[in-house]
Structures are given as C-alpha cells and as structure tokens.
Amino acid sequence: MNRLQKLKNDIYSFEELDTLEKNAIKLADSQTLSLIEISRASKLAKGEEPKKVDLENETARARRDRIRTGK
C-alpha cells in the first residue's frame, strides 16, 4: 500500500502525520498536505487525540519543534 492510499485510509498516527507534513512542505506536495489535513480531521472526529508529552519527558527535537511552531 502506498503513502497516498494509507493517508486516504487514515492509517497513520498523529506523530507520523507530523513527519509526513514536514516532508510534504519541503517538497511543496499539495496533494499530500490536503490528505494530511483530512486525516487529522477524521481522527479528531473519531475521538482520537495526539499523545500529550510531559515537558520533563520531552526530547530535544520535540522541544525545538514546539518552540519553532509556537505550540
């Protein structure tokens, strides 16, 4: 199953969607970005939520990403 089909079937986790989004932004892949947006909305509608990470258990990469995105 290819990446686009997995996005359409809502297979990826929130963390995987974040990674896919970063790559799609770099490649200016609008089709993938729109599918990621739909997948996130679908997951939220189903009641799924992204994992909450305690600030004390946060990795350096996660901290940098959080600061860069302002979340």
All heavy atoms as TSV, in Angstrom:
chain	resi	resn	atom	element	x	y	z
A	1	MET	N	N	0.857	-1.177	0.000
A	1	MET	CA	C	0.000	0.000	0.000
A	1	MET	C	C	0.898	1.233	0.000
A	1	MET	O	O	1.801	1.358	0.809
A	1	MET	CB	C	-0.888	-0.050	1.253
A	1	MET	CG	C	-1.985	0.974	1.250
A	1	MET	SD	S	-3.036	0.926	2.713
A	1	MET	CE	C	-3.905	-0.594	2.519
A	2	ASN	N	N	0.625	2.169	-0.896
A	2	ASN	CA	C	1.482	3.351	-0.971
A	2	ASN	C	C	1.038	4.424	0.033
A	2	ASN	O	O	-0.002	4.319	0.676
A	2	ASN	CB	C	1.544	3.898	-2.402
A	2	ASN	CG	C	0.243	4.506	-2.866
A	2	ASN	OD1	O	-0.605	4.875	-2.080
A	2	ASN	ND2	N	0.091	4.607	-4.174
A	3	ARG	N	N	1.831	5.454	0.120
A	3	ARG	CA	C	1.629	6.511	1.114
A	3	ARG	C	C	0.286	7.207	0.943
A	3	ARG	O	O	-0.429	7.439	1.918
A	3	ARG	CB	C	2.784	7.512	0.997
A	3	ARG	CG	C	2.637	8.753	1.798
A	3	ARG	CD	C	3.797	9.706	1.564
A	3	ARG	NE	N	4.238	9.823	0.190
A	3	ARG	CZ	C	3.663	10.600	-0.742
A	3	ARG	NH1	N	2.647	11.342	-0.428
A	3	ARG	NH2	N	4.128	10.636	-1.965
A	4	LEU	N	N	-0.086	7.541	-0.281
A	4	LEU	CA	C	-1.349	8.241	-0.516
A	4	LEU	C	C	-2.540	7.361	-0.140
A	4	LEU	O	O	-3.524	7.842	0.422
A	4	LEU	CB	C	-1.449	8.696	-1.965
A	4	LEU	CG	C	-0.438	9.754	-2.397
A	4	LEU	CD1	C	-0.583	10.069	-3.877
A	4	LEU	CD2	C	-0.573	11.005	-1.563
A	5	GLN	N	N	-2.462	6.090	-0.455
A	5	GLN	CA	C	-3.544	5.170	-0.105
A	5	GLN	C	C	-3.666	5.042	1.414
A	5	GLN	O	O	-4.766	4.999	1.949
A	5	GLN	CB	C	-3.294	3.791	-0.740
A	5	GLN	CG	C	-4.482	2.889	-0.683
A	5	GLN	CD	C	-5.661	3.427	-1.481
A	5	GLN	OE1	O	-5.496	4.067	-2.506
A	5	GLN	NE2	N	-6.846	3.179	-0.995
A	6	LYS	N	N	-2.532	4.994	2.111
A	6	LYS	CA	C	-2.564	4.934	3.575
A	6	LYS	C	C	-3.178	6.190	4.170
A	6	LYS	O	O	-3.915	6.127	5.151
A	6	LYS	CB	C	-1.155	4.727	4.131
A	6	LYS	CG	C	-0.615	3.335	3.933
A	6	LYS	CD	C	0.766	3.204	4.544
A	6	LYS	CE	C	1.326	1.818	4.379
A	6	LYS	NZ	N	2.669	1.690	4.969
A	7	LEU	N	N	-2.881	7.345	3.566
A	7	LEU	CA	C	-3.488	8.590	4.036
A	7	LEU	C	C	-4.993	8.571	3.825
A	7	LEU	O	O	-5.763	8.987	4.696
A	7	LEU	CB	C	-2.877	9.793	3.310
A	7	LEU	CG	C	-1.564	10.314	3.864
A	7	LEU	CD1	C	-0.934	11.288	2.893
A	7	LEU	CD2	C	-1.766	10.960	5.213
A	8	LYS	N	N	-5.429	8.081	2.693
A	8	LYS	CA	C	-6.866	8.006	2.404
A	8	LYS	C	C	-7.571	7.048	3.359
A	8	LYS	O	O	-8.731	7.272	3.714
A	8	LYS	CB	C	-7.095	7.570	0.958
A	8	LYS	CG	C	-6.717	8.626	-0.052
A	8	LYS	CD	C	-6.887	8.137	-1.458
A	8	LYS	CE	C	-6.402	9.169	-2.458
A	8	LYS	NZ	N	-6.470	8.671	-3.835
A	9	ASN	N	N	-6.886	5.998	3.778
A	9	ASN	CA	C	-7.472	5.007	4.688
A	9	ASN	C	C	-7.254	5.354	6.152
A	9	ASN	O	O	-7.609	4.570	7.031
A	9	ASN	CB	C	-6.909	3.614	4.397
A	9	ASN	CG	C	-7.389	3.081	3.073
A	9	ASN	OD1	O	-8.468	3.435	2.602
A	9	ASN	ND2	N	-6.592	2.233	2.456
A	10	ASP	N	N	-6.638	6.507	6.423
A	10	ASP	CA	C	-6.461	7.014	7.788
A	10	ASP	C	C	-5.662	6.039	8.664
A	10	ASP	O	O	-6.043	5.727	9.782
A	10	ASP	CB	C	-7.836	7.297	8.400
A	10	ASP	CG	C	-7.775	8.306	9.508
A	10	ASP	OD1	O	-6.777	9.046	9.590
A	10	ASP	OD2	O	-8.720	8.347	10.311
A	11	ILE	N	N	-4.533	5.565	8.146
A	11	ILE	CA	C	-3.711	4.568	8.833
A	11	ILE	C	C	-2.671	5.207	9.745
A	11	ILE	O	O	-2.343	4.670	10.788
A	11	ILE	CB	C	-2.998	3.675	7.790
A	11	ILE	CG1	C	-4.015	3.030	6.900
A	11	ILE	CG2	C	-2.028	2.722	8.432
A	11	ILE	CD1	C	-4.114	1.572	6.864
A	12	TYR	N	N	-2.163	6.365	9.372
A	12	TYR	CA	C	-1.053	6.978	10.093
A	12	TYR	C	C	-1.480	7.576	11.436
A	12	TYR	O	O	-2.589	8.084	11.575
A	12	TYR	CB	C	-0.416	8.096	9.253
A	12	TYR	CG	C	0.327	7.599	8.044
A	12	TYR	CD1	C	-0.125	7.875	6.764
A	12	TYR	CD2	C	1.501	6.859	8.175
A	12	TYR	CE1	C	0.562	7.434	5.645
A	12	TYR	CE2	C	2.195	6.416	7.070
A	12	TYR	CZ	C	1.717	6.704	5.806
A	12	TYR	OH	O	2.406	6.268	4.712
A	13	SER	N	N	-0.558	7.551	12.407
A	13	SER	CA	C	-0.790	8.190	13.706
A	13	SER	C	C	-0.534	9.689	13.579
A	13	SER	O	O	-0.011	10.161	12.562
A	13	SER	CB	C	0.152	7.598	14.753
A	13	SER	OG	O	1.485	7.977	14.470
A	14	PHE	N	N	-0.893	10.445	14.612
A	14	PHE	CA	C	-0.652	11.883	14.593
A	14	PHE	C	C	0.831	12.197	14.440
A	14	PHE	O	O	1.205	13.121	13.720
A	14	PHE	CB	C	-1.180	12.546	15.875
A	14	PHE	CG	C	-2.665	12.770	15.857
A	14	PHE	CD1	C	-3.507	11.956	16.587
A	14	PHE	CD2	C	-3.218	13.794	15.116
A	14	PHE	CE1	C	-4.870	12.162	16.580
A	14	PHE	CE2	C	-4.587	14.019	15.101
A	14	PHE	CZ	C	-5.418	13.191	15.841
A	15	GLU	N	N	1.682	11.424	15.097
A	15	GLU	CA	C	3.121	11.658	15.021
A	15	GLU	C	C	3.635	11.413	13.607
A	15	GLU	O	O	4.460	12.168	13.095
A	15	GLU	CB	C	3.874	10.768	16.017
A	15	GLU	CG	C	3.585	11.082	17.468
A	15	GLU	CD	C	2.258	10.519	17.971
A	15	GLU	OE1	O	1.686	9.607	17.321
A	15	GLU	OE2	O	1.777	11.000	19.004
A	16	GLU	N	N	3.133	10.356	12.980
A	16	GLU	CA	C	3.537	10.066	11.607
A	16	GLU	C	C	3.023	11.144	10.647
A	16	GLU	O	O	3.709	11.514	9.696
A	16	GLU	CB	C	3.016	8.690	11.185
A	16	GLU	CG	C	3.694	7.554	11.922
A	16	GLU	CD	C	2.999	6.222	11.723
A	16	GLU	OE1	O	1.767	6.176	11.654
A	16	GLU	OE2	O	3.734	5.216	11.648
A	17	LEU	N	N	1.829	11.659	10.928
A	17	LEU	CA	C	1.291	12.735	10.097
A	17	LEU	C	C	2.155	13.989	10.198
A	17	LEU	O	O	2.346	14.695	9.205
A	17	LEU	CB	C	-0.152	13.056	10.507
A	17	LEU	CG	C	-1.203	12.006	10.144
A	17	LEU	CD1	C	-2.551	12.388	10.740
A	17	LEU	CD2	C	-1.306	11.811	8.647
A	18	ASP	N	N	2.678	14.261	11.392
A	18	ASP	CA	C	3.575	15.409	11.559
A	18	ASP	C	C	4.808	15.272	10.677
A	18	ASP	O	O	5.228	16.217	10.009
A	18	ASP	CB	C	3.999	15.562	13.020
A	18	ASP	CG	C	2.868	16.003	13.920
A	18	ASP	OD1	O	1.846	16.527	13.403
A	18	ASP	OD2	O	3.004	15.835	15.147
A	19	THR	N	N	5.386	14.080	10.668
A	19	THR	CA	C	6.577	13.824	9.858
A	19	THR	C	C	6.258	13.936	8.367
A	19	THR	O	O	7.006	14.564	7.609
A	19	THR	CB	C	7.146	12.423	10.163
A	19	THR	OG1	O	7.443	12.340	11.547
A	19	THR	CG2	C	8.393	12.141	9.344
A	20	LEU	N	N	5.144	13.347	7.966
A	20	LEU	CA	C	4.738	13.432	6.565
A	20	LEU	C	C	4.493	14.887	6.156
A	20	LEU	O	O	4.846	15.303	5.048
A	20	LEU	CB	C	3.463	12.619	6.324
A	20	LEU	CG	C	3.615	11.112	6.296
A	20	LEU	CD1	C	2.249	10.457	6.253
A	20	LEU	CD2	C	4.439	10.687	5.100
A	21	GLU	N	N	3.912	15.662	7.069
A	21	GLU	CA	C	3.641	17.061	6.766
A	21	GLU	C	C	4.931	17.848	6.559
A	21	GLU	O	O	5.037	18.649	5.626
A	21	GLU	CB	C	2.821	17.686	7.890
A	21	GLU	CG	C	2.437	19.126	7.620
A	21	GLU	CD	C	1.617	19.713	8.736
A	21	GLU	OE1	O	1.873	19.386	9.914
A	21	GLU	OE2	O	0.708	20.496	8.412
A	22	LYS	N	N	5.917	17.620	7.406
A	22	LYS	CA	C	7.202	18.315	7.259
A	22	LYS	C	C	7.821	18.011	5.903
A	22	LYS	O	O	8.319	18.914	5.215
A	22	LYS	CB	C	8.161	17.907	8.376
A	22	LYS	CG	C	7.801	18.463	9.725
A	22	LYS	CD	C	8.745	17.954	10.780
A	22	LYS	CE	C	8.277	18.331	12.161
A	22	LYS	NZ	N	9.110	17.766	13.212
A	23	ASN	N	N	7.786	16.749	5.509
A	23	ASN	CA	C	8.357	16.366	4.218
A	23	ASN	C	C	7.554	16.940	3.054
A	23	ASN	O	O	8.134	17.392	2.064
A	23	ASN	CB	C	8.433	14.844	4.101
A	23	ASN	CG	C	9.429	14.251	5.058
A	23	ASN	OD1	O	10.379	14.896	5.465
A	23	ASN	ND2	N	9.195	13.007	5.460
A	24	ALA	N	N	6.237	16.927	3.169
A	24	ALA	CA	C	5.388	17.440	2.096
A	24	ALA	C	C	5.571	18.943	1.928
A	24	ALA	O	O	5.526	19.459	0.801
A	24	ALA	CB	C	3.929	17.113	2.380
A	25	ILE	N	N	5.790	19.654	3.032
A	25	ILE	CA	C	6.030	21.092	2.948
A	25	ILE	C	C	7.331	21.357	2.205
A	25	ILE	O	O	7.402	22.236	1.335
A	25	ILE	CB	C	6.039	21.732	4.354
A	25	ILE	CG1	C	4.618	21.744	4.928
A	25	ILE	CG2	C	6.618	23.129	4.318
A	25	ILE	CD1	C	4.548	22.128	6.390
A	26	LYS	N	N	8.364	20.602	2.535
A	26	LYS	CA	C	9.654	20.768	1.853
A	26	LYS	C	C	9.532	20.516	0.356
A	26	LYS	O	O	10.182	21.172	-0.450
A	26	LYS	CB	C	10.698	19.825	2.442
A	26	LYS	CG	C	11.176	20.210	3.814
A	26	LYS	CD	C	12.192	19.212	4.330
A	26	LYS	CE	C	12.584	19.517	5.763
A	26	LYS	NZ	N	13.493	18.503	6.307
A	27	LEU	N	N	8.687	19.532	-0.011
A	27	LEU	CA	C	8.530	19.165	-1.418
A	27	LEU	C	C	7.403	19.925	-2.112
A	27	LEU	O	O	7.165	19.730	-3.306
A	27	LEU	CB	C	8.260	17.663	-1.530
A	27	LEU	CG	C	9.367	16.743	-1.019
A	27	LEU	CD1	C	8.889	15.299	-1.004
A	27	LEU	CD2	C	10.608	16.898	-1.876
A	28	ALA	N	N	6.695	20.772	-1.366
A	28	ALA	CA	C	5.546	21.524	-1.885
A	28	ALA	C	C	4.515	20.579	-2.503
A	28	ALA	O	O	3.984	20.821	-3.590
A	28	ALA	CB	C	5.993	22.583	-2.880
A	29	ASP	N	N	4.228	19.500	-1.804
A	29	ASP	CA	C	3.291	18.474	-2.267
A	29	ASP	C	C	1.890	18.790	-1.738
A	29	ASP	O	O	1.512	18.383	-0.649
A	29	ASP	CB	C	3.755	17.103	-1.781
A	29	ASP	CG	C	2.925	15.961	-2.315
A	29	ASP	OD1	O	1.911	16.217	-2.977
A	29	ASP	OD2	O	3.302	14.802	-2.053
A	30	SER	N	N	1.118	19.521	-2.521
A	30	SER	CA	C	-0.196	19.975	-2.071
A	30	SER	C	C	-1.193	18.828	-1.917
A	30	SER	O	O	-2.061	18.873	-1.043
A	30	SER	CB	C	-0.753	21.024	-3.026
A	30	SER	OG	O	-0.880	20.487	-4.320
A	31	GLN	N	N	-1.082	17.789	-2.720
A	31	GLN	CA	C	-1.993	16.650	-2.608
A	31	GLN	C	C	-1.810	15.957	-1.262
A	31	GLN	O	O	-2.786	15.664	-0.573
A	31	GLN	CB	C	-1.758	15.653	-3.746
A	31	GLN	CG	C	-2.682	14.456	-3.679
A	31	GLN	CD	C	-2.411	13.438	-4.765
A	31	GLN	OE1	O	-1.373	13.482	-5.412
A	31	GLN	NE2	N	-3.334	12.525	-4.965
A	32	THR	N	N	-0.584	15.712	-0.879
A	32	THR	CA	C	-0.310	15.069	0.398
A	32	THR	C	C	-0.745	15.967	1.554
A	32	THR	O	O	-1.338	15.493	2.526
A	32	THR	CB	C	1.181	14.719	0.529
A	32	THR	OG1	O	1.535	13.827	-0.530
A	32	THR	CG2	C	1.490	14.055	1.858
A	33	LEU	N	N	-0.487	17.258	1.463
A	33	LEU	CA	C	-0.883	18.182	2.524
A	33	LEU	C	C	-2.393	18.200	2.717
A	33	LEU	O	O	-2.880	18.220	3.851
A	33	LEU	CB	C	-0.367	19.590	2.229
A	33	LEU	CG	C	1.142	19.778	2.371
A	33	LEU	CD1	C	1.560	21.134	1.832
A	33	LEU	CD2	C	1.564	19.620	3.821
A	34	SER	N	N	-3.147	18.161	1.629
A	34	SER	CA	C	-4.606	18.152	1.770
A	34	SER	C	C	-5.093	16.842	2.376
A	34	SER	O	O	-6.015	16.836	3.196
A	34	SER	CB	C	-5.285	18.416	0.425
A	34	SER	OG	O	-5.035	17.380	-0.476
A	35	LEU	N	N	-4.466	15.726	2.014
A	35	LEU	CA	C	-4.846	14.437	2.594
A	35	LEU	C	C	-4.491	14.369	4.083
A	35	LEU	O	O	-5.224	13.776	4.871
A	35	LEU	CB	C	-4.190	13.289	1.833
A	35	LEU	CG	C	-4.747	13.002	0.447
A	35	LEU	CD1	C	-3.889	11.969	-0.268
A	35	LEU	CD2	C	-6.183	12.530	0.535
A	36	ILE	N	N	-3.389	14.975	4.470
A	36	ILE	CA	C	-2.992	15.016	5.882
A	36	ILE	C	C	-4.020	15.802	6.681
A	36	ILE	O	O	-4.423	15.392	7.769
A	36	ILE	CB	C	-1.580	15.621	6.030
A	36	ILE	CG1	C	-0.534	14.645	5.504
A	36	ILE	CG2	C	-1.292	15.982	7.485
A	36	ILE	CD1	C	0.861	15.235	5.367
A	37	GLU	N	N	-4.464	16.914	6.137
A	37	GLU	CA	C	-5.469	17.736	6.812
A	37	GLU	C	C	-6.769	16.953	7.009
A	37	GLU	O	O	-7.371	16.975	8.083
A	37	GLU	CB	C	-5.725	18.992	5.979
A	37	GLU	CG	C	-6.642	19.986	6.625
A	37	GLU	CD	C	-6.794	21.230	5.782
A	37	GLU	OE1	O	-5.881	21.574	5.025
A	37	GLU	OE2	O	-7.861	21.866	5.901
A	38	ILE	N	N	-7.192	16.235	5.978
A	38	ILE	CA	C	-8.405	15.418	6.056
A	38	ILE	C	C	-8.226	14.298	7.076
A	38	ILE	O	O	-9.128	14.009	7.868
A	38	ILE	CB	C	-8.759	14.857	4.666
A	38	ILE	CG1	C	-9.185	15.993	3.745
A	38	ILE	CG2	C	-9.844	13.791	4.766
A	38	ILE	CD1	C	-9.286	15.605	2.288
A	39	SER	N	N	-7.063	13.669	7.082
A	39	SER	CA	C	-6.791	12.568	8.004
A	39	SER	C	C	-6.827	13.049	9.450
A	39	SER	O	O	-7.388	12.381	10.323
A	39	SER	CB	C	-5.441	11.937	7.688
A	39	SER	OG	O	-5.180	10.856	8.540
A	40	ARG	N	N	-6.235	14.205	9.729
A	40	ARG	CA	C	-6.264	14.762	11.089
A	40	ARG	C	C	-7.698	15.048	11.532
A	40	ARG	O	O	-8.085	14.739	12.652
A	40	ARG	CB	C	-5.436	16.038	11.168
A	40	ARG	CG	C	-3.983	15.796	11.307
A	40	ARG	CD	C	-3.273	17.056	11.775
A	40	ARG	NE	N	-1.862	16.801	11.868
A	40	ARG	CZ	C	-0.935	17.406	11.152
A	40	ARG	NH1	N	-1.261	18.343	10.286
A	40	ARG	NH2	N	0.330	17.092	11.297
A	41	ALA	N	N	-8.472	15.651	10.643
A	41	ALA	CA	C	-9.863	15.970	10.966
A	41	ALA	C	C	-10.654	14.695	11.224
A	41	ALA	O	O	-11.472	14.633	12.150
A	41	ALA	CB	C	-10.492	16.770	9.832
A	42	SER	N	N	-10.401	13.671	10.450
A	42	SER	CA	C	-11.081	12.391	10.619
A	42	SER	C	C	-10.745	11.768	11.968
A	42	SER	O	O	-11.621	11.258	12.672
A	42	SER	CB	C	-10.684	11.444	9.487
A	42	SER	OG	O	-11.162	10.148	9.713
A	43	LYS	N	N	-9.463	11.802	12.333
A	43	LYS	CA	C	-9.038	11.239	13.613
A	43	LYS	C	C	-9.676	11.994	14.780
A	43	LYS	O	O	-10.133	11.389	15.743
A	43	LYS	CB	C	-7.516	11.271	13.738
A	43	LYS	CG	C	-6.823	10.247	12.885
A	43	LYS	CD	C	-5.343	10.288	13.144
A	43	LYS	CE	C	-4.666	9.136	12.471
A	43	LYS	NZ	N	-5.163	7.840	12.840
A	44	LEU	N	N	-9.713	13.320	14.688
A	44	LEU	CA	C	-10.326	14.116	15.751
A	44	LEU	C	C	-11.826	13.844	15.841
A	44	LEU	O	O	-12.391	13.774	16.939
A	44	LEU	CB	C	-10.069	15.606	15.527
A	44	LEU	CG	C	-8.619	16.050	15.731
A	44	LEU	CD1	C	-8.438	17.499	15.298
A	44	LEU	CD2	C	-8.207	15.870	17.188
A	45	ALA	N	N	-12.488	13.658	14.695
A	45	ALA	CA	C	-13.920	13.360	14.674
A	45	ALA	C	C	-14.205	11.995	15.306
A	45	ALA	O	O	-15.252	11.802	15.925
A	45	ALA	CB	C	-14.449	13.402	13.250
A	46	LYS	N	N	-13.260	11.068	15.163
A	46	LYS	CA	C	-13.418	9.736	15.762
A	46	LYS	C	C	-13.112	9.740	17.253
A	46	LYS	O	O	-13.317	8.746	17.929
A	46	LYS	CB	C	-12.481	8.735	15.080
A	46	LYS	CG	C	-12.842	8.412	13.665
A	46	LYS	CD	C	-11.810	7.473	13.081
A	46	LYS	CE	C	-12.027	7.232	11.618
A	46	LYS	NZ	N	-10.963	6.398	11.031
A	47	GLY	N	N	-12.587	10.854	17.743
A	47	GLY	CA	C	-12.275	10.955	19.160
A	47	GLY	C	C	-10.829	10.670	19.504
A	47	GLY	O	O	-10.467	10.666	20.674
A	48	GLU	N	N	-10.010	10.428	18.510
A	48	GLU	CA	C	-8.588	10.211	18.773
A	48	GLU	C	C	-7.931	11.548	19.069
A	48	GLU	O	O	-8.328	12.575	18.538
A	48	GLU	CB	C	-7.911	9.564	17.564
A	48	GLU	CG	C	-8.382	8.165	17.271
A	48	GLU	CD	C	-7.661	7.569	16.078
A	48	GLU	OE1	O	-6.437	7.779	15.951
A	48	GLU	OE2	O	-8.320	6.905	15.281
A	49	GLU	N	N	-6.924	11.514	19.918
A	49	GLU	CA	C	-6.194	12.729	20.255
A	49	GLU	C	C	-4.698	12.461	20.150
A	49	GLU	O	O	-4.245	11.355	20.403
A	49	GLU	CB	C	-6.518	13.176	21.680
A	49	GLU	CG	C	-7.950	13.594	21.873
A	49	GLU	CD	C	-8.224	14.079	23.269
A	49	GLU	OE1	O	-7.263	14.260	24.047
A	49	GLU	OE2	O	-9.398	14.269	23.592
A	50	PRO	N	N	-3.931	13.503	19.799
A	50	PRO	CA	C	-2.479	13.337	19.783
A	50	PRO	C	C	-1.972	13.048	21.188
A	50	PRO	O	O	-2.577	13.489	22.173
A	50	PRO	CB	C	-1.953	14.683	19.296
A	50	PRO	CG	C	-3.126	15.458	18.847
A	50	PRO	CD	C	-4.349	14.822	19.387
A	51	LYS	N	N	-0.890	12.304	21.269
A	51	LYS	CA	C	-0.304	11.998	22.571
A	51	LYS	C	C	0.194	13.269	23.236
A	51	LYS	O	O	0.807	14.116	22.594
A	51	LYS	CB	C	0.875	11.032	22.424
A	51	LYS	CG	C	0.486	9.656	22.003
A	51	LYS	CD	C	1.722	8.784	21.910
A	51	LYS	CE	C	1.373	7.409	21.396
A	51	LYS	NZ	N	2.570	6.592	21.218
A	52	LYS	N	N	-0.092	13.391	24.502
A	52	LYS	CA	C	0.422	14.520	25.280
A	52	LYS	C	C	1.756	14.098	25.874
A	52	LYS	O	O	1.882	13.029	26.459
A	52	LYS	CB	C	-0.534	14.883	26.425
A	52	LYS	CG	C	-1.918	15.237	25.971
A	52	LYS	CD	C	-1.943	16.584	25.326
A	52	LYS	CE	C	-3.371	16.932	24.962
A	52	LYS	NZ	N	-3.517	18.085	24.164
A	53	VAL	N	N	2.761	14.957	25.712
A	53	VAL	CA	C	4.093	14.663	26.223
A	53	VAL	C	C	4.386	15.628	27.359
A	53	VAL	O	O	4.229	16.840	27.211
A	53	VAL	CB	C	5.161	14.818	25.116
A	53	VAL	CG1	C	6.548	14.594	25.670
A	53	VAL	CG2	C	4.882	13.870	23.975
A	54	ASP	N	N	4.764	15.089	28.506
A	54	ASP	CA	C	5.152	15.945	29.622
A	54	ASP	C	C	6.407	16.714	29.236
A	54	ASP	O	O	7.291	16.193	28.564
A	54	ASP	CB	C	5.460	15.110	30.873
A	54	ASP	CG	C	4.241	14.357	31.370
A	54	ASP	OD1	O	3.118	14.844	31.140
A	54	ASP	OD2	O	4.422	13.301	31.994
A	55	LEU	N	N	6.477	17.941	29.672
A	55	LEU	CA	C	7.637	18.761	29.333
A	55	LEU	C	C	8.931	18.174	29.888
A	55	LEU	O	O	9.989	18.327	29.294
A	55	LEU	CB	C	7.444	20.193	29.836
A	55	LEU	CG	C	6.325	20.967	29.146
A	55	LEU	CD1	C	6.226	22.367	29.735
A	55	LEU	CD2	C	6.519	21.023	27.661
A	56	GLU	N	N	8.857	17.470	31.011
A	56	GLU	CA	C	10.072	16.879	31.581
A	56	GLU	C	C	10.541	15.661	30.795
A	56	GLU	O	O	11.719	15.316	30.831
A	56	GLU	CB	C	9.855	16.520	33.047
A	56	GLU	CG	C	8.782	15.473	33.259
A	56	GLU	CD	C	8.448	15.284	34.717
A	56	GLU	OE1	O	8.499	16.262	35.467
A	56	GLU	OE2	O	8.141	14.136	35.085
A	57	ASN	N	N	9.635	15.000	30.058
A	57	ASN	CA	C	9.996	13.823	29.269
A	57	ASN	C	C	10.165	14.148	27.791
A	57	ASN	O	O	10.352	13.262	26.974
A	57	ASN	CB	C	8.932	12.740	29.414
A	57	ASN	CG	C	8.863	12.211	30.820
A	57	ASN	OD1	O	9.858	12.205	31.538
A	57	ASN	ND2	N	7.691	11.797	31.239
A	58	GLU	N	N	10.119	15.407	27.458
A	58	GLU	CA	C	10.198	15.850	26.072
A	58	GLU	C	C	11.630	15.712	25.543
A	58	GLU	O	O	12.585	16.041	26.230
A	58	GLU	CB	C	9.757	17.311	26.030
A	58	GLU	CG	C	9.623	17.894	24.679
A	58	GLU	CD	C	9.080	19.308	24.756
A	58	GLU	OE1	O	9.588	20.106	25.562
A	58	GLU	OE2	O	8.146	19.602	24.010
A	59	THR	N	N	11.751	15.238	24.317
A	59	THR	CA	C	13.078	15.130	23.712
A	59	THR	C	C	13.528	16.502	23.220
A	59	THR	O	O	12.721	17.423	23.075
A	59	THR	CB	C	13.057	14.169	22.515
A	59	THR	OG1	O	12.199	14.707	21.513
A	59	THR	CG2	C	12.580	12.777	22.916
A	60	ALA	N	N	14.803	16.635	22.955
A	60	ALA	CA	C	15.348	17.903	22.473
A	60	ALA	C	C	14.712	18.284	21.137
A	60	ALA	O	O	14.374	19.441	20.901
A	60	ALA	CB	C	16.863	17.816	22.337
A	61	ARG	N	N	14.534	17.309	20.270
A	61	ARG	CA	C	13.912	17.576	18.968
A	61	ARG	C	C	12.475	18.046	19.145
A	61	ARG	O	O	12.037	19.019	18.522
A	61	ARG	CB	C	13.937	16.335	18.084
A	61	ARG	CG	C	13.264	16.547	16.739
A	61	ARG	CD	C	13.295	15.277	15.921
A	61	ARG	NE	N	14.652	14.882	15.638
A	61	ARG	CZ	C	15.260	15.085	14.474
A	61	ARG	NH1	N	14.611	15.665	13.496
A	61	ARG	NH2	N	16.488	14.694	14.282
A	62	ALA	N	N	11.717	17.400	20.017
A	62	ALA	CA	C	10.329	17.799	20.263
A	62	ALA	C	C	10.271	19.203	20.855
A	62	ALA	O	O	9.389	19.995	20.509
A	62	ALA	CB	C	9.651	16.801	21.186
A	63	ARG	N	N	11.198	19.525	21.729
A	63	ARG	CA	C	11.244	20.855	22.336
A	63	ARG	C	C	11.524	21.918	21.272
A	63	ARG	O	O	10.871	22.952	21.216
A	63	ARG	CB	C	12.295	20.897	23.442
A	63	ARG	CG	C	12.337	22.179	24.227
A	63	ARG	CD	C	13.243	22.134	25.450
A	63	ARG	NE	N	14.436	21.314	25.359
A	63	ARG	CZ	C	14.582	20.083	25.874
A	63	ARG	NH1	N	13.594	19.524	26.530
A	63	ARG	NH2	N	15.706	19.411	25.731
A	64	ARG	N	N	12.496	21.655	20.389
A	64	ARG	CA	C	12.809	22.589	19.312
A	64	ARG	C	C	11.607	22.790	18.399
A	64	ARG	O	O	11.266	23.912	18.030
A	64	ARG	CB	C	13.991	22.089	18.481
A	64	ARG	CG	C	15.339	22.341	19.096
A	64	ARG	CD	C	16.452	22.111	18.078
A	64	ARG	NE	N	16.373	20.819	17.423
A	64	ARG	CZ	C	16.962	19.709	17.851
A	64	ARG	NH1	N	17.692	19.729	18.953
A	64	ARG	NH2	N	16.849	18.588	17.186
A	65	ASP	N	N	10.948	21.687	18.046
A	65	ASP	CA	C	9.772	21.779	17.164
A	65	ASP	C	C	8.654	22.562	17.837
A	65	ASP	O	O	7.974	23.361	17.188
A	65	ASP	CB	C	9.280	20.394	16.776
A	65	ASP	CG	C	10.230	19.677	15.829
A	65	ASP	OD1	O	11.098	20.342	15.229
A	65	ASP	OD2	O	10.077	18.451	15.681
A	66	ARG	N	N	8.452	22.328	19.126
A	66	ARG	CA	C	7.395	23.034	19.860
A	66	ARG	C	C	7.675	24.520	19.891
A	66	ARG	O	O	6.803	25.358	19.657
A	66	ARG	CB	C	7.263	22.488	21.285
A	66	ARG	CG	C	6.202	23.176	22.115
A	66	ARG	CD	C	6.062	22.560	23.492
A	66	ARG	NE	N	7.308	22.345	24.210
A	66	ARG	CZ	C	7.956	23.302	24.883
A	66	ARG	NH1	N	7.505	24.530	24.939
A	66	ARG	NH2	N	9.075	23.008	25.524
A	67	ILE	N	N	8.927	24.887	20.128
A	67	ILE	CA	C	9.313	26.301	20.205
A	67	ILE	C	C	9.177	26.945	18.815
A	67	ILE	O	O	8.680	28.068	18.700
A	67	ILE	CB	C	10.741	26.451	20.765
A	67	ILE	CG1	C	10.728	26.047	22.242
A	67	ILE	CG2	C	11.261	27.850	20.583
A	67	ILE	CD1	C	12.102	25.892	22.849
A	68	ARG	N	N	9.584	26.241	17.776
A	68	ARG	CA	C	9.515	26.788	16.412
A	68	ARG	C	C	8.074	27.013	15.961
A	68	ARG	O	O	7.781	27.976	15.274
A	68	ARG	CB	C	10.201	25.861	15.424
A	68	ARG	CG	C	11.696	25.911	15.514
A	68	ARG	CD	C	12.318	25.006	14.497
A	68	ARG	NE	N	13.766	24.975	14.694
A	68	ARG	CZ	C	14.537	23.975	14.336
A	68	ARG	NH1	N	14.032	22.920	13.761
A	68	ARG	NH2	N	15.826	24.029	14.552
A	69	THR	N	N	7.185	26.091	16.320
A	69	THR	CA	C	5.804	26.204	15.883
A	69	THR	C	C	4.968	27.044	16.826
A	69	THR	O	O	3.836	27.388	16.510
A	69	THR	CB	C	5.147	24.825	15.737
A	69	THR	OG1	O	5.165	24.148	16.987
A	69	THR	CG2	C	5.834	23.999	14.665
A	70	GLY	N	N	5.513	27.348	18.001
A	70	GLY	CA	C	4.803	28.187	18.953
A	70	GLY	C	C	3.676	27.481	19.677
A	70	GLY	O	O	2.754	28.110	20.156
A	71	LYS	N	N	3.738	26.160	19.776
A	71	LYS	CA	C	2.666	25.396	20.452
A	71	LYS	C	C	2.964	25.210	21.912
A	71	LYS	O	O	3.978	25.123	22.390
A	71	LYS	CB	C	2.488	24.033	19.801
A	71	LYS	CG	C	1.935	24.156	18.408
A	71	LYS	CD	C	1.726	22.804	17.811
A	71	LYS	CE	C	1.198	22.893	16.406
A	71	LYS	NZ	N	1.030	21.627	15.773
